[in-house]
Amino acid sequence: MSLLEAATQVRERAYAPYSRFKVGAAIRAASGAIYSGCNVENVAYPEGTCAEAGAIAAMVAAGETKIAEVLVIADSPAPVPPCGGCRQKIAEFAGQEVKVTLCTTDGASRVMTVADLLPGVFTAAHMDRA
Ligand code: THU
């Protein structure tokens, strides 16, 4: 299965009764395995979680911590970009060069890297004097 197929499938299972904006994310990890996630909203709005967070949680739960590639899809007018928090979450497990493909359900896409998404990322190295 491709990242696009995985993200498209999992997007259908998103729980988004409040925004009605379903998002699917798929990660190819270092092993080659694919992990996917969808957004899961909550009536207490800030408790909702993004699709990317779900995919990352599935990857870590499976015992992997290295992201090789990411794809995100939504029914949006332009390819959907990860939110700020998800950019930092992706950067925790992905090198700056990792490809992140942003997609719409009608076939548009935009390819970016983690560095494009989060320039000047805060990393563990910034705490070296602590
Ligand atoms: N959302 C994601 O799951 N990922 C993104 O990259 C952008 C936004 C979700 C969060 C919320 O459930 C809905 O989309 C509207 O913000």
Residues whose N, C-alpha, C, O or C-beta is under 5 A from the ligand:
A	BS01	THU	S19 F21 V23 N39 E41 G48 T49 C50 A51 E52 P81 P82 C83
